[in-house]
Structure formats: C-alpha cells, structure tokens
Amino acid sequence: MLIGLKLIFDKPSITDGKRVFVERLWPRGVKRSTANIDLWMKDIAPSDELRQWFVFNSDKWGEFKKRYLKELSSNKHLLELVAMIRSTDITILYSSKDHEHNGAVVLEEVLKKNLK
C-alpha cells in the first residue's frame, strides 16, 4: 500500500486513498465540512508539550524527532494506522508550513518502516 504526505490545504486527489489528518490542532482557515478528511487522528500527533517546545525551530529538529519517536513507540494509535495502511492507500495530512520539519514527516518514516 502507498503512503502519501500532503498539506491539508492542498486539493484532494483521486489517488489520495484515505485522508488522515495527523495534527493535534485544527488549522485556521480550513472548514471541517470541506476539508475532505476521512479521519482526524490528533492523538497520534506530537504531545502538546513537545509541540510547544519545538515550535517548528529547525535547529531543534534532531531532538524533536528523537522525542517524537519515543512518544510514538508507546502510542496505541500507531498500530491502528499501520493496520489501516495494510488494507488501503492513505495520505497523511498536516498543516505545518515547514514541509521538512514536522511530525507528519516523522510519522511517515515510522509507518514505512513498520510496513517492511
């Protein structure tokens, strides 16, 4: 199965499969009624404490990634997401303006490793 990664602000595509939003907070400017998501998994996102510490500072990326991986290692929702991917394509949706340094990037990496 395929795992895609895109901004929630981007238009949905026929190839997206299930669209899963993986942020703890809903983004400004996006109506829930028109977001075209299948599932909002806010409990798989980085904890509020970690998110507030990181504040998308790329200098903290290595430590953020390490801490988020630790959080994911005990997150029961990760298994749910892995099971979903085994049966269908998914697109992980995120709202960060930094496309390289955000929790969705780490989550995608973990999911791909779990599917090998």
MMTF fields as JSON, N, C-alpha, C and O atoms, coordinates in Angstrom:
{
  "mmtfVersion": "1.0.0",
  "mmtfProducer": "UNKNOWN",
  "numBonds": 463,
  "numAtoms": 464,
  "numGroups": 116,
  "numChains": 1,
  "numModels": 1,
  "chainsPerModel": [1],
  "groupsPerChain": [116],
  "chainIdList": ["A"],
  "bondAtomList": [4, 2, 8, 6, 12, 10, 16, 14, 20, 18, 24, 22, 28, 26, 32, 30, 36, 34, 40, 38, 44, 42, 48, 46, 52, 50, 56, 54, 60, 58, 64, 62, 68, 66, 72, 70, 76, 74, 80, 78, 84, 82, 88, 86, 92, 90, 96, 94, 100, 98, 104, 102, 108, 106, 112, 110, 116, 114, 120, 118, 124, 122, 128, 126, 132, 130, 136, 134, 140, 138, 144, 142, 148, 146, 152, 150, 156, 154, 160, 158, 164, 162, 168, 166, 172, 170, 176, 174, 180, 178, 184, 182, 188, 186, 192, 190, 196, 194, 200, 198, 204, 202, 208, 206, 212, 210, 216, 214, 220, 218, 224, 222, 228, 226, 232, 230, 236, 234, 240, 238, 244, 242, 248, 246, 252, 250, 256, 254, 260, 258, 264, 262, 268, 266, 272, 270, 276, 274, 280, 278, 284, 282, 288, 286, 292, 290, 296, 294, 300, 298, 304, 302, 308, 306, 312, 310, 316, 314, 320, 318, 324, 322, 328, 326, 332, 330, 336, 334, 340, 338, 344, 342, 348, 346, 352, 350, 356, 354, 360, 358, 364, 362, 368, 366, 372, 370, 376, 374, 380, 378, 384, 382, 388, 386, 392, 390, 396, 394, 400, 398, 404, 402, 408, 406, 412, 410, 416, 414, 420, 418, 424, 422, 428, 426, 432, 430, 436, 434, 440, 438, 444, 442, 448, 446, 452, 450, 456, 454, 460, 458],
  "bondOrderList": [1, 1, 1, 1, 1, 1, 1, 1, 1, 1, 1, 1, 1, 1, 1, 1, 1, 1, 1, 1, 1, 1, 1, 1, 1, 1, 1, 1, 1, 1, 1, 1, 1, 1, 1, 1, 1, 1, 1, 1, 1, 1, 1, 1, 1, 1, 1, 1, 1, 1, 1, 1, 1, 1, 1, 1, 1, 1, 1, 1, 1, 1, 1, 1, 1, 1, 1, 1, 1, 1, 1, 1, 1, 1, 1, 1, 1, 1, 1, 1, 1, 1, 1, 1, 1, 1, 1, 1, 1, 1, 1, 1, 1, 1, 1, 1, 1, 1, 1, 1, 1, 1, 1, 1, 1, 1, 1, 1, 1, 1, 1, 1, 1, 1, 1],
  "groupList": [{"groupName": "MET", "atomNameList": ["N", "CA", "C", "O"], "elementList": ["N", "C", "C", "O"], "formalChargeList": [0, 0, 0, 0], "bondAtomList": [1, 0, 2, 1, 3, 2], "bondOrderList": [1, 1, 2], "singleLetterCode": "M", "chemCompType": "L-PEPTIDE LINKING"}, {"groupName": "LEU", "atomNameList": ["N", "CA", "C", "O"], "elementList": ["N", "C", "C", "O"], "formalChargeList": [0, 0, 0, 0], "bondAtomList": [1, 0, 2, 1, 3, 2], "bondOrderList": [1, 1, 2], "singleLetterCode": "L", "chemCompType": "L-PEPTIDE LINKING"}, {"groupName": "ILE", "atomNameList": ["N", "CA", "C", "O"], "elementList": ["N", "C", "C", "O"], "formalChargeList": [0, 0, 0, 0], "bondAtomList": [1, 0, 2, 1, 3, 2], "bondOrderList": [1, 1, 2], "singleLetterCode": "I", "chemCompType": "L-PEPTIDE LINKING"}, {"groupName": "GLY", "atomNameList": ["N", "CA", "C", "O"], "elementList": ["N", "C", "C", "O"], "formalChargeList": [0, 0, 0, 0], "bondAtomList": [1, 0, 2, 1, 3, 2], "bondOrderList": [1, 1, 2], "singleLetterCode": "G", "chemCompType": "PEPTIDE LINKING"}, {"groupName": "LYS", "atomNameList": ["N", "CA", "C", "O"], "elementList": ["N", "C", "C", "O"], "formalChargeList": [0, 0, 0, 0], "bondAtomList": [1, 0, 2, 1, 3, 2], "bondOrderList": [1, 1, 2], "singleLetterCode": "K", "chemCompType": "L-PEPTIDE LINKING"}, {"groupName": "PHE", "atomNameList": ["N", "CA", "C", "O"], "elementList": ["N", "C", "C", "O"], "formalChargeList": [0, 0, 0, 0], "bondAtomList": [1, 0, 2, 1, 3, 2], "bondOrderList": [1, 1, 2], "singleLetterCode": "F", "chemCompType": "L-PEPTIDE LINKING"}, {"groupName": "ASP", "atomNameList": ["N", "CA", "C", "O"], "elementList": ["N", "C", "C", "O"], "formalChargeList": [0, 0, 0, 0], "bondAtomList": [1, 0, 2, 1, 3, 2], "bondOrderList": [1, 1, 2], "singleLetterCode": "D", "chemCompType": "L-PEPTIDE LINKING"}, {"groupName": "PRO", "atomNameList": ["N", "CA", "C", "O"], "elementList": ["N", "C", "C", "O"], "formalChargeList": [0, 0, 0, 0], "bondAtomList": [1, 0, 2, 1, 3, 2], "bondOrderList": [1, 1, 2], "singleLetterCode": "P", "chemCompType": "L-PEPTIDE LINKING"}, {"groupName": "SER", "atomNameList": ["N", "CA", "C", "O"], "elementList": ["N", "C", "C", "O"], "formalChargeList": [0, 0, 0, 0], "bondAtomList": [1, 0, 2, 1, 3, 2], "bondOrderList": [1, 1, 2], "singleLetterCode": "S", "chemCompType": "L-PEPTIDE LINKING"}, {"groupName": "THR", "atomNameList": ["N", "CA", "C", "O"], "elementList": ["N", "C", "C", "O"], "formalChargeList": [0, 0, 0, 0], "bondAtomList": [1, 0, 2, 1, 3, 2], "bondOrderList": [1, 1, 2], "singleLetterCode": "T", "chemCompType": "L-PEPTIDE LINKING"}, {"groupName": "ARG", "atomNameList": ["N", "CA", "C", "O"], "elementList": ["N", "C", "C", "O"], "formalChargeList": [0, 0, 0, 0], "bondAtomList": [1, 0, 2, 1, 3, 2], "bondOrderList": [1, 1, 2], "singleLetterCode": "R", "chemCompType": "L-PEPTIDE LINKING"}, {"groupName": "VAL", "atomNameList": ["N", "CA", "C", "O"], "elementList": ["N", "C", "C", "O"], "formalChargeList": [0, 0, 0, 0], "bondAtomList": [1, 0, 2, 1, 3, 2], "bondOrderList": [1, 1, 2], "singleLetterCode": "V", "chemCompType": "L-PEPTIDE LINKING"}, {"groupName": "GLU", "atomNameList": ["N", "CA", "C", "O"], "elementList": ["N", "C", "C", "O"], "formalChargeList": [0, 0, 0, 0], "bondAtomList": [1, 0, 2, 1, 3, 2], "bondOrderList": [1, 1, 2], "singleLetterCode": "E", "chemCompType": "L-PEPTIDE LINKING"}, {"groupName": "TRP", "atomNameList": ["N", "CA", "C", "O"], "elementList": ["N", "C", "C", "O"], "formalChargeList": [0, 0, 0, 0], "bondAtomList": [1, 0, 2, 1, 3, 2], "bondOrderList": [1, 1, 2], "singleLetterCode": "W", "chemCompType": "L-PEPTIDE LINKING"}, {"groupName": "ALA", "atomNameList": ["N", "CA", "C", "O"], "elementList": ["N", "C", "C", "O"], "formalChargeList": [0, 0, 0, 0], "bondAtomList": [1, 0, 2, 1, 3, 2], "bondOrderList": [1, 1, 2], "singleLetterCode": "A", "chemCompType": "L-PEPTIDE LINKING"}, {"groupName": "ASN", "atomNameList": ["N", "CA", "C", "O"], "elementList": ["N", "C", "C", "O"], "formalChargeList": [0, 0, 0, 0], "bondAtomList": [1, 0, 2, 1, 3, 2], "bondOrderList": [1, 1, 2], "singleLetterCode": "N", "chemCompType": "L-PEPTIDE LINKING"}, {"groupName": "GLN", "atomNameList": ["N", "CA", "C", "O"], "elementList": ["N", "C", "C", "O"], "formalChargeList": [0, 0, 0, 0], "bondAtomList": [1, 0, 2, 1, 3, 2], "bondOrderList": [1, 1, 2], "singleLetterCode": "Q", "chemCompType": "L-PEPTIDE LINKING"}, {"groupName": "TYR", "atomNameList": ["N", "CA", "C", "O"], "elementList": ["N", "C", "C", "O"], "formalChargeList": [0, 0, 0, 0], "bondAtomList": [1, 0, 2, 1, 3, 2], "bondOrderList": [1, 1, 2], "singleLetterCode": "Y", "chemCompType": "L-PEPTIDE LINKING"}, {"groupName": "HIS", "atomNameList": ["N", "CA", "C", "O"], "elementList": ["N", "C", "C", "O"], "formalChargeList": [0, 0, 0, 0], "bondAtomList": [1, 0, 2, 1, 3, 2], "bondOrderList": [1, 1, 2], "singleLetterCode": "H", "chemCompType": "L-PEPTIDE LINKING"}],
  "groupTypeList": [0, 1, 2, 3, 1, 4, 1, 2, 5, 6, 4, 7, 8, 2, 9, 6, 3, 4, 10, 11, 5, 11, 12, 10, 1, 13, 7, 10, 3, 11, 4, 10, 8, 9, 14, 15, 2, 6, 1, 13, 0, 4, 6, 2, 14, 7, 8, 6, 12, 1, 10, 16, 13, 5, 11, 5, 15, 8, 6, 4, 13, 3, 12, 5, 4, 4, 10, 17, 1, 4, 12, 1, 8, 8, 15, 4, 18, 1, 1, 12, 1, 11, 14, 0, 2, 10, 8, 9, 6, 2, 9, 2, 1, 17, 8, 8, 4, 6, 18, 12, 18, 15, 3, 14, 11, 11, 1, 12, 12, 11, 1, 4, 4, 15, 1, 4],
  "groupIdList": [1, 2, 3, 4, 5, 6, 7, 8, 9, 10, 11, 12, 13, 14, 15, 16, 17, 18, 19, 20, 21, 22, 23, 24, 25, 26, 27, 28, 29, 30, 31, 32, 33, 34, 35, 36, 37, 38, 39, 40, 41, 42, 43, 44, 45, 46, 47, 48, 49, 50, 51, 52, 53, 54, 55, 56, 57, 58, 59, 60, 61, 62, 63, 64, 65, 66, 67, 68, 69, 70, 71, 72, 73, 74, 75, 76, 77, 78, 79, 80, 81, 82, 83, 84, 85, 86, 87, 88, 89, 90, 91, 92, 93, 94, 95, 96, 97, 98, 99, 100, 101, 102, 103, 104, 105, 106, 107, 108, 109, 110, 111, 112, 113, 114, 115, 116],
  "secStructList": [7, 7, 3, 3, 3, 3, 3, 6, 6, 1, 7, 7, 7, 6, 6, 7, 7, 3, 3, 3, 3, 7, 7, 1, 1, 7, 7, 6, 6, 7, 7, 4, 4, 4, 1, 7, 7, 1, 3, 3, 7, 4, 4, 4, 1, 7, 7, 2, 2, 2, 2, 2, 2, 2, 6, 6, 7, 4, 4, 4, 2, 2, 2, 2, 2, 2, 2, 2, 2, 2, 2, 2, 2, 6, 7, 2, 2, 2, 2, 2, 2, 2, 2, 2, 2, 2, 2, 1, 7, 3, 3, 3, 3, 3, 7, 7, 1, 7, 1, 1, 1, 1, 2, 2, 2, 2, 2, 2, 2, 2, 2, 2, 2, 2, 6, 7],
  "xCoordList": [0.831, 0.0, 0.883, 2.038, 0.328, 1.07, 0.748, -0.377, 1.753, 1.588, 1.982, 3.119, 1.031, 1.31, 1.403, 1.019, 1.912, 2.083, 1.761, 2.362, 0.81, 0.486, -0.147, -0.617, -0.141, -0.764, -2.279, -2.854, -2.917, -4.374, -4.975, -6.128, -4.199, -4.661, -4.674, -5.329, -3.951, -3.902, -5.21, -5.897, -5.534, -6.762, -6.637, -5.566, -7.739, -7.731, -7.503, -7.817, -6.955, -6.688, -7.351, -7.575, -7.654, -8.265, -7.326, -7.775, -6.022, -5.031, -4.703, -3.844, -5.368, -5.066, -5.39, -4.733, -6.371, -6.834, -7.505, -8.145, -7.365, -7.912, -7.071, -5.842, -7.734, -7.049, -7.099, -8.17, -5.915, -5.816, -5.061, -3.885, -5.75, -5.137, -4.471, -5.108, -3.178, -2.397, -1.811, -0.67, -2.582, -2.164, -3.08, -4.24, -2.562, -3.34, -4.346, -5.433, -3.976, -4.831, -5.38, -4.683, -6.631, -7.226, -6.658, -6.56, -6.287, -5.664, -6.669, -7.815, -6.21, -7.032, -7.26, -6.398, -8.429, -8.728, -9.223, -9.464, -9.38, -9.872, -11.188, -11.242, -12.234, -13.531, -13.561, -13.193, -13.99, -14.057, -14.996, -14.771, -16.033, -17.021, -16.475, -17.022, -15.424, -14.878, -13.433, -12.78, -12.946, -11.54, -11.286, -10.136, -12.328, -12.183, -11.219, -10.318, -11.412, -10.606, -11.501, -12.706, -10.889, -11.619, -11.48, -12.352, -10.359, -10.086, -9.159, -8.192, -9.462, -8.584, -7.98, -8.677, -6.697, -6.007, -5.14, -3.913, -5.769, -4.998, -4.159, -3.161, -4.552, -3.804, -2.51, -1.719, -2.288, -1.019, -0.009, 1.171, -0.477, 0.384, 1.333, 1.094, 2.39, 3.272, 2.466, 1.511, 2.857, 2.165, 2.203, 3.062, 1.264, 1.257, 2.589, 3.126, 3.112, 4.391, 5.509, 6.277, 5.6, 6.648, 6.434, 7.383, 5.212, 4.892, 5.245, 5.811, 4.909, 5.199, 6.695, 7.185, 7.413, 8.867, 9.528, 10.432, 9.064, 9.68, 9.37, 10.276, 8.163, 7.672, 8.314, 8.664, 8.461, 8.957, 10.295, 10.537, 11.157, 12.509, 13.406, 13.696, 13.84, 14.609, 15.919, 16.483, 16.411, 17.616, 17.368, 18.304, 16.104, 15.732, 15.255, 14.804, 15.347, 14.771, 15.256, 14.44, 16.546, 17.079, 16.513, 16.115, 16.474, 15.934, 14.423, 13.893, 13.728, 12.283, 11.976, 11.112, 12.695, 12.47, 12.699, 11.91, 13.764, 14.081, 12.957, 12.533, 12.478, 11.421, 10.092, 9.359, 9.782, 8.528, 8.567, 7.559, 9.697, 9.823, 9.576, 8.958, 10.057, 9.817, 8.327, 7.787, 7.662, 6.211, 5.474, 4.554, 5.876, 5.205, 5.4, 4.529, 6.53, 6.811, 5.796, 5.636, 5.114, 4.102, 2.701, 1.807, 2.52, 1.229, 0.38, 0.729, -0.738, -1.604, -2.233, -2.641, -2.321, -2.934, -2.026, -2.494, -0.74, 0.183, -0.193, -0.184, -0.518, -0.908, -2.185, -2.333, -3.102, -4.349, -4.053, -4.649, -3.151, -2.797, -2.047, -2.276, -1.165, -0.443, -1.433, -1.308, -2.412, -3.428, -4.231, -4.556, -4.543, -5.292, -4.484, -5.024, -3.203, -2.344, -2.203, -2.033, -2.271, -2.153, -3.345, -3.27, -4.445, -5.634, -5.973, -6.806, -5.348, -5.684, -4.559, -3.73, -4.538, -3.609, -4.075, -5.275, -3.13, -3.506, -2.661, -1.563, -3.193, -2.438, -2.456, -3.519, -1.279, -1.137, -1.209, -0.442, -2.132, -2.312, -1.75, -1.934, -1.071, -0.512, -0.762, -1.178, -0.514, -0.789, 0.437, 0.335, 1.568, 2.786, 3.266, 3.192, 3.753, 4.309, 5.716, 6.204, 6.359, 7.681, 7.466, 7.089, 7.706, 7.405, 8.419, 8.166, 9.556, 10.604, 10.751, 11.281, 10.289, 10.49, 9.147, 8.769, 8.432, 7.15, 6.851, 7.478, 5.896, 5.576, 5.117, 5.394, 4.42, 3.939, 5.093, 4.971, 6.195, 7.376, 7.934, 8.288, 8.006, 8.495, 7.523, 7.942, 6.235, 5.218, 5.27, 5.174, 5.419, 5.513, 6.708, 6.597, 7.825, 9.028, 8.778, 9.158, 8.146, 7.846, 6.896, 7.096, 5.87, 4.894, 5.539, 5.258, 6.392, 7.063, 7.957, 8.041, 8.625, 9.459, 8.602, 9.003, 7.429, 6.53, 5.908, 5.429, 5.91, 5.304, 6.281, 5.874, 7.563, 8.58, 8.511, 9.285],
  "yCoordList": [-1.181, 0.0, 1.254, 1.223, 2.316, 3.559, 4.522, 4.565, 5.292, 6.334, 7.653, 7.829, 8.572, 9.892, 10.899, 10.616, 12.059, 13.118, 14.436, 14.774, 15.186, 16.475, 17.413, 17.003, 18.676, 19.709, 19.579, 19.25, 19.836, 19.794, 20.871, 20.762, 21.901, 22.998, 22.612, 23.272, 21.541, 21.094, 20.411, 19.819, 20.507, 19.88, 18.362, 17.803, 17.705, 16.238, 15.705, 16.359, 14.513, 13.858, 12.489, 11.902, 12.002, 10.682, 9.582, 8.499, 9.871, 8.877, 8.953, 8.212, 9.828, 10.007, 8.788, 8.562, 8.014, 6.95, 7.574, 8.619, 6.946, 7.523, 8.721, 8.655, 9.808, 11.048, 11.175, 11.308, 11.133, 11.123, 12.367, 12.545, 13.223, 14.436, 14.082, 13.503, 14.43, 13.967, 15.116, 15.042, 16.161, 17.292, 17.354, 16.947, 17.855, 17.967, 19.121, 19.039, 20.189, 21.368, 21.51, 21.236, 21.938, 22.169, 23.464, 24.456, 23.482, 24.679, 25.797, 25.552, 27.002, 28.163, 28.208, 27.827, 28.677, 28.861, 27.62, 27.669, 26.512, 25.28, 24.911, 24.732, 24.803, 24.386, 22.874, 22.171, 22.384, 20.927, 20.292, 19.17, 21.01, 20.471, 20.329, 19.563, 21.045, 20.988, 20.474, 20.55, 19.965, 19.526, 18.204, 17.871, 17.455, 16.168, 15.23, 14.662, 15.074, 14.098, 12.915, 13.066, 11.754, 10.566, 10.337, 9.749, 10.814, 10.566, 11.643, 12.031, 12.119, 13.069, 12.304, 11.995, 12.003, 11.262, 12.215, 12.185, 13.053, 14.043, 13.398, 13.974, 12.211, 11.555, 10.901, 10.435, 10.863, 10.335, 11.459, 11.204, 12.679, 13.856, 14.025, 13.46, 14.792, 15.084, 15.695, 16.439, 15.378, 15.907, 17.432, 18.044, 18.033, 19.495, 20.004, 21.004, 19.3, 19.706, 19.713, 20.672, 18.647, 18.551, 19.585, 20.232, 19.733, 20.697, 22.123, 22.89, 22.467, 23.815, 24.03, 25.146, 22.994, 23.1, 23.312, 24.135, 22.562, 22.587, 23.881, 24.462, 24.333, 25.5, 25.614, 26.709, 24.49, 24.426, 25.129, 25.785, 24.977, 25.513, 24.41, 23.43, 24.569, 23.509, 23.195, 22.118, 24.111, 23.836, 22.749, 22.084, 22.57, 21.567, 20.268, 19.359, 20.167, 19.05, 17.686, 16.797, 17.512, 16.222, 15.783, 14.629, 16.687, 16.365, 16.163, 15.278, 16.963, 16.797, 15.404, 14.696, 15.03, 13.727, 12.596, 11.654, 12.694, 11.685, 11.577, 10.475, 12.722, 12.728, 12.228, 11.503, 12.611, 12.172, 10.668, 9.985, 10.153, 8.707, 7.956, 6.891, 8.514, 7.897, 7.912, 6.92, 9.037, 9.105, 8.085, 7.418, 7.964, 7.03, 5.582, 4.745, 5.278, 3.888, 3.339, 2.124, 4.228, 3.761, 4.277, 4.285, 4.698, 5.243, 4.138, 3.587, 3.818, 2.726, 3.025, 2.096, 4.277, 4.646, 4.337, 4.258, 4.163, 3.818, 2.463, 2.308, 1.492, 0.168, 0.244, -0.467, 1.106, 1.311, 1.858, 1.424, 2.789, 3.392, 2.396, 2.346, 1.615, 0.582, -0.425, -0.826, -0.837, -1.786, -1.195, -1.896, 0.081, 0.746, 0.74, 0.481, 1.023, 1.095, -0.276, -0.368, -1.318, -2.662, -3.0, -3.923, -2.254, -2.557, -1.494, -1.738, -0.335, 0.733, 1.756, 1.859, 2.493, 3.615, 4.725, 4.891, 5.484, 6.638, 7.845, 7.717, 8.998, 10.238, 10.874, 11.147, 11.105, 11.78, 13.276, 13.814, 13.934, 15.375, 16.104, 15.674, 17.197, 18.022, 19.479, 19.794, 20.376, 21.797, 22.693, 23.907, 22.129, 22.909, 23.546, 22.939, 24.765, 25.437, 24.931, 25.105, 24.312, 23.723, 22.284, 21.421, 22.033, 20.728, 19.643, 18.463, 20.029, 19.056, 18.767, 17.722, 19.676, 19.54, 19.588, 20.614, 18.47, 18.399, 16.954, 16.022, 16.79, 15.462, 14.495, 13.3, 14.975, 14.097, 13.431, 12.285, 14.131, 13.575, 12.407, 11.366, 12.586, 11.522, 10.343, 9.189, 10.634, 9.584, 8.781, 7.554, 9.454, 8.745, 7.784, 6.646, 8.239, 7.402, 6.157, 5.049, 6.343, 5.227, 4.246, 3.034, 4.757, 3.884, 3.054, 1.863, 3.676, 2.939, 1.839, 0.755, 2.106, 1.066, -0.075, -1.236, 0.238, -0.781, -1.66, -2.755, -1.2, -1.961, -2.875, -3.68, -2.767, -3.613, -5.026, -5.882],
  "zCoordList": [0.0, 0.0, 0.0, 0.426, -0.472, -0.599, 0.536, 1.033, 0.934, 1.945, 1.291, 0.854, 1.23, 0.695, 1.832, 2.967, 1.512, 2.507, 1.823, 0.803, 2.385, 1.774, 2.785, 3.846, 2.421, 3.246, 3.206, 2.169, 4.328, 4.373, 3.468, 3.049, 3.173, 2.316, 0.837, 0.031, 0.477, -0.914, -1.306, -0.472, -2.585, -3.077, -2.995, -3.234, -2.656, -2.649, -4.063, -5.058, -4.114, -5.385, -5.381, -4.322, -6.527, -6.66, -6.146, -5.772, -6.134, -5.713, -4.213, -3.737, -3.475, -2.049, -1.192, -0.176, -1.575, -0.699, 0.519, 0.404, 1.68, 2.912, 3.303, 3.302, 3.634, 4.016, 5.534, 6.126, 6.153, 7.614, 8.077, 7.76, 8.829, 9.368, 10.694, 11.574, 10.843, 11.996, 12.812, 13.268, 12.99, 13.825, 15.048, 14.984, 16.134, 17.362, 17.295, 17.868, 16.593, 16.49, 15.073, 14.096, 14.974, 13.66, 13.082, 13.804, 11.815, 11.225, 10.941, 10.563, 11.132, 10.8, 9.302, 8.51, 8.933, 7.523, 6.807, 5.601, 7.51, 6.898, 7.581, 8.798, 6.787, 7.338, 7.441, 6.499, 8.564, 8.734, 7.719, 7.264, 7.377, 6.443, 5.021, 4.228, 4.694, 3.333, 3.289, 2.248, 4.387, 4.459, 3.744, 3.457, 3.457, 2.772, 3.489, 2.871, 4.789, 5.524, 5.902, 6.102, 5.994, 6.418, 7.911, 8.55, 8.462, 9.875, 10.416, 9.76, 11.614, 12.307, 13.483, 14.45, 13.402, 14.454, 15.265, 15.163, 16.061, 16.818, 17.916, 18.35, 18.37, 19.45, 18.981, 19.801, 17.677, 17.17, 16.933, 16.695, 17.001, 16.803, 18.0, 19.067, 17.822, 18.967, 20.117, 19.893, 21.326, 22.508, 22.508, 21.872, 23.226, 23.339, 23.879, 23.402, 24.878, 25.475, 24.435, 24.353, 23.643, 22.622, 21.517, 21.073, 21.086, 20.027, 20.454, 19.675, 21.691, 22.193, 22.389, 22.22, 22.738, 22.888, 21.519, 21.376, 20.524, 19.198, 18.442, 17.844, 18.449, 17.695, 16.3, 15.861, 15.623, 14.253, 14.065, 13.052, 15.063, 15.005, 14.436, 15.121, 13.193, 12.546, 13.262, 13.064, 14.087, 14.872, 15.919, 16.361, 16.312, 17.311, 16.655, 17.353, 15.343, 14.607, 15.104, 15.347, 15.255, 15.687, 17.025, 17.186, 17.977, 19.303, 19.243, 19.916, 18.452, 18.288, 17.749, 18.267, 16.711, 16.082, 17.085, 17.157, 17.844, 18.86, 19.888, 20.235, 20.374, 21.382, 20.812, 21.486, 19.578, 18.978, 18.697, 18.877, 18.266, 18.063, 19.371, 19.378, 20.462, 21.773, 22.099, 22.589, 21.828, 22.056, 21.195, 21.668, 19.936, 19.033, 19.45, 19.211, 20.069, 20.45, 21.452, 21.571, 22.17, 23.123, 22.769, 23.615, 21.537, 21.11, 20.491, 19.447, 21.142, 20.681, 19.322, 18.625, 18.933, 17.662, 16.472, 15.336, 16.727, 15.651, 15.045, 13.823, 15.881, 15.381, 14.555, 13.561, 14.971, 14.234, 12.833, 11.847, 12.764, 11.482, 10.597, 9.389, 11.182, 10.425, 9.854, 8.696, 10.647, 10.174, 9.015, 8.057, 9.105, 8.036, 6.741, 5.665, 6.849, 5.664, 5.011, 3.795, 5.79, 5.22, 4.322, 3.511, 4.466, 3.669, 2.619, 1.747, 2.69, 1.738, 1.648, 2.551, 0.576, 0.46, 1.391, 1.613, 1.934, 2.753, 2.377, 1.835, 2.674, 2.577, 3.951, 4.51, 4.486, 5.774, 5.505, 4.706, 6.175, 6.014, 7.215, 8.354, 6.963, 8.027, 7.692, 6.577, 8.64, 8.399, 8.564, 8.387, 8.892, 9.097, 7.798, 6.729, 7.907, 6.731, 6.413, 5.296, 7.386, 7.175, 6.713, 7.506, 5.433, 4.849, 5.186, 4.946, 5.736, 6.035, 7.525, 7.902, 8.37, 9.816, 10.53, 11.096, 10.497, 11.197, 11.572, 11.069, 12.452, 12.955, 11.883, 11.982, 10.854, 9.794, 9.044, 8.611, 8.89, 8.218, 9.036, 8.482, 10.336, 11.225, 11.194, 11.106, 11.267, 11.255, 9.962, 9.992, 8.839, 7.56, 7.567, 7.11, 8.076, 8.145, 9.007, 8.628, 10.147, 11.051, 10.384, 10.464, 9.733, 9.072, 7.971, 7.841, 7.188, 6.105, 6.665, 6.087, 7.785, 8.42, 8.941, 8.858, 9.477, 10.019, 8.932, 9.224, 7.709, 6.627, 5.916, 5.079, 6.232, 5.579, 6.105, 5.678]
}
